[in-house]
Amino acid sequence: MTDVGNATIDPALFRETLGHYPTGVAVVTAVSDDGIPEGMVVGTFTSVSLDPPLIAFFPARSSRSFARFRDAAAFGINVLASDQEPLCRQMATAGAAKFEGVRWRPGPLGSPVLDGAVAWIECTFEDVREAGDHYIVLGRVHELDVARSTLPLLFFQGGYGKFSTGSFIAAPNPELIQAAQLAETIRSEMEELSLAFAVDCSVLVKIGSDAVQVLTANGGRASETVPLGHRQPIIPPLGAVFMAKATPAETEAWMQRAPDDSRGRRALHGSLLDAVRDRGYSLLAAEPELLQRHQAVLTEFERSDRLPRQERDVRQATADLVDLFCPDLIVGRRYDLASIMVSVPVMANLPPMALRMTAMPKSAPTEQVEAWIHGLRRVAAAAAMASTPG
């Protein structure tokens, strides 16, 4: 029987094992009694409590840096960005040169706030307790802010790094290659349709939870700027056209990507999905303000580090389009449409595909919209025939 109380742990194994858990990197800063800025790098910063607002970090009892500002009136936590590794290494050195060449400003309580940090939190000491060869330092939060919305610096297995996020350009895979090859078989039909109606047309394929563009035909007034291979998250209500033959599990996964998963919103998305399955197409009305906001958050998401906050913005901006989705066609009405999508009834071994029409003229009568839909269906039928063996 193992004597748990007297068990010994190999320090190297301890560090190696715990090193498999990635941690954020922060610099704790303060001004000592003699007015000199002090700082120390920690990988042990954590939130503790919301009410009252408390954070913690765990300096070594042997830390000279912590000893120099232990009695300071306040201290700051600076969450480092992924491009601040040089600053991190400088702050981790011993001696008086830590702040040499470092740009900073005093926070509301006087603690150094480092330029370029992701966020800063200013605290007073709430409690300091011994815990083995370290201290547990509790800080009461007084001021805080997100200064730079970007990826944080991480420490993992003895090295520095950052999150690796996916690109908006889809990586090649067998399904995507098959879909692109099928799209090429209807290129002439797509180009003819695009020119005949002076609209833009494209072929989209569902890969995972994204819609990937694999072919375009630009005969419309608005030039298509979305590159081939570009992917866009499929979030309700968008993407319903891909769900025509989806399994219950696939439908559930689509539903759960909505920011509002309430019973009422699920019922709304379900009714829209039923309508698309019944009609075989979806319509998105043009409402400039909502569509511009949706495009803006997608662009920010793509061009930035694609942070969780930005992903939430994309989900919400997509959900806000629900009232523009699938308007009923009524004889005598005129329509401003942002897009029309028609599903392609491909073979089961291929991923779901759809044809999309954009850049249509405004104030189109019902008969014109029906002609656009008919044209897309004709090309979709050609794609379905091309996907059938023999």
C-alpha positions as CSV (number, residue, x, y, z in Angstrom):
1,M,0.0,0.0,0.0
2,T,1.4,3.4,-1.0
3,D,2.1,5.9,1.8
4,V,0.4,8.9,0.3
5,G,1.5,11.2,3.1
6,N,5.2,10.5,2.5
7,A,5.1,10.2,-1.3
8,T,7.8,12.0,-3.1
9,I,7.5,13.6,-6.5
10,D,10.3,14.0,-9.0
11,P,10.6,17.8,-9.6
12,A,11.5,17.2,-13.3
13,L,8.5,15.0,-13.8
14,F,6.3,17.5,-12.0
15,R,7.4,20.3,-14.3
16,E,7.1,18.1,-17.4
17,T,3.6,16.9,-16.5
18,L,2.2,20.3,-15.6
19,G,3.9,21.8,-18.7
20,H,1.3,20.0,-20.8
21,Y,-1.3,22.4,-19.5
22,P,-0.9,25.7,-21.4
23,T,-1.0,28.9,-19.4
24,G,-1.3,32.6,-20.2
25,V,1.6,34.9,-19.6
26,A,1.2,38.1,-17.6
27,V,3.5,40.7,-16.1
28,V,2.8,41.8,-12.6
29,T,3.9,45.4,-12.2
30,A,4.1,47.9,-9.3
31,V,6.0,50.9,-8.1
32,S,8.2,50.3,-5.1
33,D,8.5,52.6,-2.1
34,D,11.5,54.4,-3.7
35,G,9.4,55.2,-6.9
36,I,11.1,52.6,-9.1
37,P,8.8,50.5,-11.4
38,E,9.1,46.8,-10.7
39,G,7.8,43.8,-12.7
40,M,7.8,40.1,-12.8
41,V,6.5,37.5,-15.3
42,V,4.0,35.0,-14.0
43,G,2.2,32.1,-15.7
44,T,0.1,31.5,-12.6
45,F,-2.4,34.4,-12.9
46,T,-6.0,33.4,-12.5
47,S,-9.4,34.8,-11.7
48,V,-10.8,33.8,-8.3
49,S,-14.1,35.6,-7.6
50,L,-16.6,37.9,-9.2
51,D,-18.2,39.1,-6.0
52,P,-16.0,40.5,-4.6
53,P,-13.8,40.8,-7.7
54,L,-10.7,38.9,-6.8
55,I,-7.7,37.6,-8.8
56,A,-4.6,35.6,-7.8
57,F,-1.1,34.8,-8.8
58,F,1.5,32.6,-7.2
59,P,5.1,34.0,-6.9
60,A,7.9,31.9,-5.5
61,R,8.8,32.7,-1.9
62,S,12.4,33.2,-3.2
63,S,11.3,35.8,-5.7
64,R,13.3,39.0,-5.3
65,S,11.0,40.9,-7.7
66,F,8.0,40.2,-5.6
67,A,9.8,41.1,-2.4
68,R,10.6,44.5,-3.9
69,F,6.9,45.4,-4.4
70,R,5.3,43.3,-1.7
71,D,4.5,46.5,0.3
72,A,3.3,48.6,-2.6
73,A,0.0,50.3,-2.4
74,A,-1.3,48.6,-5.5
75,F,-0.1,46.3,-8.3
76,G,-1.2,45.7,-11.9
77,I,-1.6,42.6,-14.0
78,N,-0.6,43.0,-17.7
79,V,-1.8,40.2,-20.0
80,L,0.8,39.9,-22.7
81,A,0.0,39.7,-26.4
82,S,1.3,36.9,-28.6
83,D,3.8,39.3,-30.3
84,Q,5.3,40.4,-26.9
85,E,7.6,37.5,-26.3
86,P,10.7,39.9,-26.4
87,L,9.1,42.0,-23.7
88,C,8.3,38.9,-21.7
89,R,11.9,37.8,-21.8
90,Q,13.1,41.2,-20.8
91,M,10.8,41.3,-17.8
92,A,11.9,37.8,-16.8
93,T,15.5,38.9,-16.4
94,A,17.0,39.8,-13.1
95,G,18.4,43.3,-12.4
96,A,17.4,46.9,-12.9
97,A,17.1,46.9,-16.7
98,K,13.6,45.4,-16.9
99,F,11.9,48.6,-17.8
100,E,14.8,49.9,-20.0
101,G,13.2,51.0,-23.3
102,V,9.7,49.7,-22.2
103,R,6.8,52.1,-22.8
104,W,4.3,52.2,-20.0
105,R,1.9,54.6,-18.3
106,P,0.6,54.7,-14.7
107,G,-2.8,53.2,-14.1
108,P,-5.4,54.9,-12.0
109,L,-3.7,53.5,-8.8
110,G,-0.2,54.2,-10.1
111,S,0.8,50.7,-11.3
112,P,2.6,50.5,-14.6
113,V,0.4,49.6,-17.5
114,L,2.5,48.2,-20.3
115,D,1.9,49.4,-23.9
116,G,0.7,46.8,-26.3
117,A,-0.7,44.4,-23.6
118,V,-4.0,42.7,-24.3
119,A,-5.6,43.8,-21.0
120,W,-4.6,45.3,-17.7
121,I,-6.1,44.8,-14.2
122,E,-5.2,47.0,-11.3
123,C,-5.5,45.7,-7.7
124,T,-4.7,46.2,-4.1
125,F,-3.4,43.3,-2.0
126,E,-6.2,41.4,-0.4
127,D,-4.2,38.6,1.2
128,V,-0.9,36.9,0.9
129,R,-0.4,33.3,2.2
130,E,2.4,30.8,2.1
131,A,1.8,27.7,0.1
132,G,4.8,25.4,0.1
133,D,7.6,27.2,-1.8
134,H,5.2,29.8,-3.2
135,Y,2.9,32.5,-2.0
136,I,-0.8,32.7,-2.9
137,V,-1.4,36.4,-3.5
138,L,-5.0,37.5,-3.7
139,G,-5.7,40.9,-5.3
140,R,-8.9,42.9,-5.1
141,V,-9.7,44.4,-8.5
142,H,-10.3,48.1,-8.7
143,E,-9.7,49.0,-12.3
144,L,-9.4,47.0,-15.5
145,D,-9.7,47.2,-19.3
146,V,-9.2,45.4,-22.6
147,A,-6.5,47.6,-24.3
148,R,-5.8,45.5,-27.4
149,S,-8.2,42.8,-28.7
150,T,-5.7,40.2,-30.0
151,L,-4.4,36.8,-29.2
152,P,-2.5,36.4,-25.9
153,L,0.9,34.9,-25.4
154,L,0.9,31.3,-24.1
155,F,3.5,29.2,-22.3
156,F,3.4,25.5,-23.1
157,Q,6.0,22.8,-22.6
158,G,8.8,25.2,-21.8
159,G,8.2,27.4,-24.8
160,Y,6.1,30.4,-25.9
161,G,3.4,30.4,-28.5
162,K,-0.2,31.4,-29.4
163,F,-3.5,29.9,-30.4
164,S,-3.6,28.6,-34.0
165,T,-6.8,29.6,-35.6
166,G,-8.3,28.4,-38.8
167,S,-8.0,30.3,-42.1
168,F,-11.0,31.5,-44.0
169,I,-9.5,29.8,-47.1
170,A,-10.5,26.2,-47.0
171,A,-7.7,23.6,-47.0
172,P,-8.0,21.0,-49.8
173,N,-9.6,17.8,-48.8
174,P,-11.2,14.9,-50.9
175,E,-14.8,16.2,-50.5
176,L,-13.8,19.7,-51.5
177,I,-11.9,18.5,-54.5
178,Q,-14.8,16.3,-55.6
179,A,-17.2,19.3,-55.3
180,A,-14.8,21.5,-57.3
181,Q,-14.6,18.9,-60.0
182,L,-18.4,18.7,-60.2
183,A,-18.7,22.5,-60.3
184,E,-16.4,22.6,-63.3
185,T,-18.8,20.4,-65.3
186,I,-21.5,23.1,-65.1
187,R,-19.2,26.1,-65.5
188,S,-20.7,27.0,-69.0
189,E,-24.3,26.7,-67.7
190,M,-23.4,29.0,-64.7
191,E,-21.7,31.6,-67.0
192,E,-24.6,31.6,-69.4
193,L,-27.1,32.1,-66.5
194,S,-25.0,34.9,-65.1
195,L,-24.8,36.7,-68.4
196,A,-28.4,36.1,-69.3
197,F,-29.7,37.8,-66.2
198,A,-26.7,40.1,-65.6
199,V,-26.2,38.7,-62.1
200,D,-23.4,36.9,-60.2
201,C,-23.7,33.2,-59.6
202,S,-21.6,30.8,-57.5
203,V,-21.4,27.2,-56.4
204,L,-21.1,26.6,-52.7
205,V,-20.4,23.3,-50.9
206,K,-20.9,22.5,-47.2
207,I,-17.7,21.3,-45.7
208,G,-18.1,20.7,-42.0
209,S,-19.9,23.7,-40.6
210,D,-18.8,26.1,-43.3
211,A,-20.0,27.0,-46.8
212,V,-17.1,27.0,-49.2
213,Q,-17.2,28.8,-52.6
214,V,-15.8,26.6,-55.4
215,L,-16.9,28.4,-58.6
216,T,-18.0,31.9,-59.6
217,A,-19.5,33.5,-62.6
218,N,-19.6,37.3,-62.6
219,G,-22.0,38.8,-65.0
220,G,-23.7,41.1,-62.6
221,R,-23.2,44.8,-61.9
222,A,-21.4,44.1,-58.6
223,S,-18.0,42.5,-59.0
224,E,-17.6,39.4,-56.9
225,T,-14.6,39.9,-54.5
226,V,-14.9,36.7,-52.5
227,P,-12.1,34.3,-53.6
228,L,-12.5,30.7,-54.5
229,G,-12.0,28.5,-51.5
230,H,-13.4,31.2,-49.2
231,R,-15.5,29.7,-46.4
232,Q,-18.2,31.2,-44.3
233,P,-19.7,29.8,-41.1
234,I,-23.1,28.2,-41.5
235,I,-25.2,29.6,-38.7
236,P,-29.0,29.7,-38.6
237,P,-31.0,30.9,-40.4
238,L,-28.3,30.8,-43.2
239,G,-27.3,27.4,-44.5
240,A,-30.8,25.9,-44.5
241,V,-30.5,25.1,-48.1
242,F,-27.7,22.7,-47.3
243,M,-29.9,20.9,-44.8
244,A,-32.5,19.4,-47.2
245,K,-31.3,15.9,-46.6
246,A,-29.6,16.4,-43.3
247,T,-29.9,13.7,-40.6
248,P,-31.5,14.7,-37.2
249,A,-28.0,14.9,-35.7
250,E,-26.8,17.2,-38.5
251,T,-29.9,19.4,-38.1
252,E,-29.3,19.6,-34.3
253,A,-25.7,20.6,-34.8
254,W,-26.9,23.4,-37.1
255,M,-29.5,24.6,-34.7
256,Q,-27.0,24.7,-31.8
257,R,-24.7,27.1,-33.7
258,A,-27.3,29.8,-33.3
259,P,-26.5,32.3,-30.4
260,D,-30.1,31.9,-29.2
261,D,-31.0,28.3,-28.6
262,S,-34.3,29.0,-26.9
263,R,-37.4,27.0,-27.7
264,G,-39.0,29.9,-29.6
265,R,-36.0,30.5,-31.7
266,R,-35.6,26.8,-32.4
267,A,-39.2,26.7,-33.6
268,L,-38.6,29.6,-35.9
269,H,-35.5,28.1,-37.4
270,G,-37.4,24.8,-37.7
271,S,-40.2,26.4,-39.7
272,L,-37.8,28.2,-42.0
273,L,-35.9,24.9,-42.6
274,D,-39.2,23.2,-43.4
275,A,-40.1,25.9,-45.9
276,V,-36.7,25.6,-47.6
277,R,-37.0,21.8,-47.7
278,D,-40.5,22.2,-49.3
279,R,-39.5,24.8,-51.8
280,G,-35.9,23.7,-52.6
281,Y,-34.6,27.2,-52.4
282,S,-34.1,30.1,-50.0
283,L,-34.4,33.8,-50.4
284,L,-32.6,36.6,-48.4
285,A,-34.2,40.0,-48.6
286,A,-31.9,43.0,-49.0
287,E,-31.7,45.2,-45.9
288,P,-28.5,47.3,-46.3
289,E,-27.9,48.1,-42.7
290,L,-28.1,44.5,-41.4
291,L,-26.3,43.0,-44.4
292,Q,-23.5,45.6,-44.1
293,R,-23.1,44.8,-40.4
294,H,-23.0,41.1,-41.1
295,Q,-20.3,41.6,-43.8
296,A,-18.4,43.9,-41.5
297,V,-18.1,41.4,-38.6
298,L,-17.3,38.6,-41.0
299,T,-14.5,40.8,-42.5
300,E,-13.2,41.6,-39.0
301,F,-13.3,38.0,-38.0
302,E,-11.4,37.0,-41.1
303,R,-8.7,39.7,-41.0
304,S,-8.1,39.5,-37.2
305,D,-7.0,36.7,-34.9
306,R,-10.6,35.4,-35.0
307,L,-11.1,35.7,-31.3
308,P,-14.1,34.1,-29.4
309,R,-15.6,37.6,-29.0
310,Q,-15.5,38.1,-32.7
311,E,-17.0,34.7,-33.3
312,R,-19.9,35.6,-31.1
313,D,-20.3,38.8,-33.1
314,V,-20.5,36.8,-36.3
315,R,-23.1,34.4,-34.8
316,Q,-25.2,37.3,-33.5
317,A,-25.0,39.3,-36.8
318,T,-26.1,36.2,-38.7
319,A,-28.9,35.5,-36.3
320,D,-30.1,39.1,-36.8
321,L,-30.8,38.3,-40.5
322,V,-33.7,35.9,-39.6
323,D,-36.4,38.4,-40.5
324,L,-34.9,38.8,-44.0
325,F,-34.9,35.1,-44.6
326,C,-37.2,33.3,-47.0
327,P,-39.9,35.9,-47.7
328,D,-43.0,34.4,-49.4
329,L,-43.4,35.3,-53.1
330,I,-46.7,37.1,-53.6
331,V,-48.0,38.0,-57.1
332,G,-48.0,41.7,-57.7
333,R,-45.2,42.4,-55.2
334,R,-41.7,43.6,-55.9
335,Y,-38.6,42.4,-54.1
336,D,-35.1,43.6,-53.2
337,L,-33.1,40.5,-52.8
338,A,-29.6,40.0,-51.5
339,S,-29.4,36.3,-52.6
340,I,-31.2,33.3,-53.9
341,M,-29.9,29.8,-53.1
342,V,-31.0,26.6,-54.7
343,S,-30.0,23.1,-53.4
344,V,-28.3,20.7,-55.8
345,P,-29.6,17.1,-55.4
346,V,-26.2,15.4,-55.6
347,M,-25.3,11.8,-54.9
348,A,-25.0,10.7,-51.2
349,N,-21.2,10.3,-51.5
350,L,-20.8,14.0,-52.2
351,P,-21.1,16.9,-49.7
352,P,-24.3,19.1,-49.8
353,M,-24.0,21.7,-52.6
354,A,-26.0,24.8,-53.5
355,L,-26.1,27.4,-56.2
356,R,-26.3,31.1,-55.2
357,M,-27.3,34.1,-57.2
358,T,-26.4,37.6,-56.0
359,A,-26.2,41.2,-57.4
360,M,-29.7,41.1,-58.7
361,P,-31.4,44.4,-59.7
362,K,-33.7,46.0,-57.1
363,S,-37.5,46.1,-57.2
364,A,-37.8,42.8,-59.1
365,P,-41.4,41.7,-59.7
366,T,-42.5,38.2,-58.6
367,E,-42.3,36.9,-62.1
368,Q,-38.6,37.9,-62.4
369,V,-37.7,36.3,-59.1
370,E,-39.4,33.1,-60.3
371,A,-37.4,33.2,-63.5
372,W,-34.2,33.5,-61.5
373,I,-35.2,30.5,-59.4
374,H,-36.1,28.5,-62.5
375,G,-32.7,29.3,-64.0
376,L,-30.9,28.2,-60.9
377,R,-32.9,25.0,-60.8
378,R,-32.1,24.2,-64.4
379,V,-28.4,24.5,-63.6
380,A,-28.8,22.5,-60.4
381,A,-30.5,19.7,-62.4
382,A,-27.5,19.7,-64.8
383,A,-25.1,19.3,-61.8
384,A,-27.2,16.5,-60.4
385,M,-27.1,14.7,-63.7
386,A,-23.3,15.2,-63.9
387,S,-22.9,13.7,-60.4
388,T,-24.7,10.5,-61.4
389,P,-22.4,7.6,-62.4
390,G,-22.7,6.3,-65.9
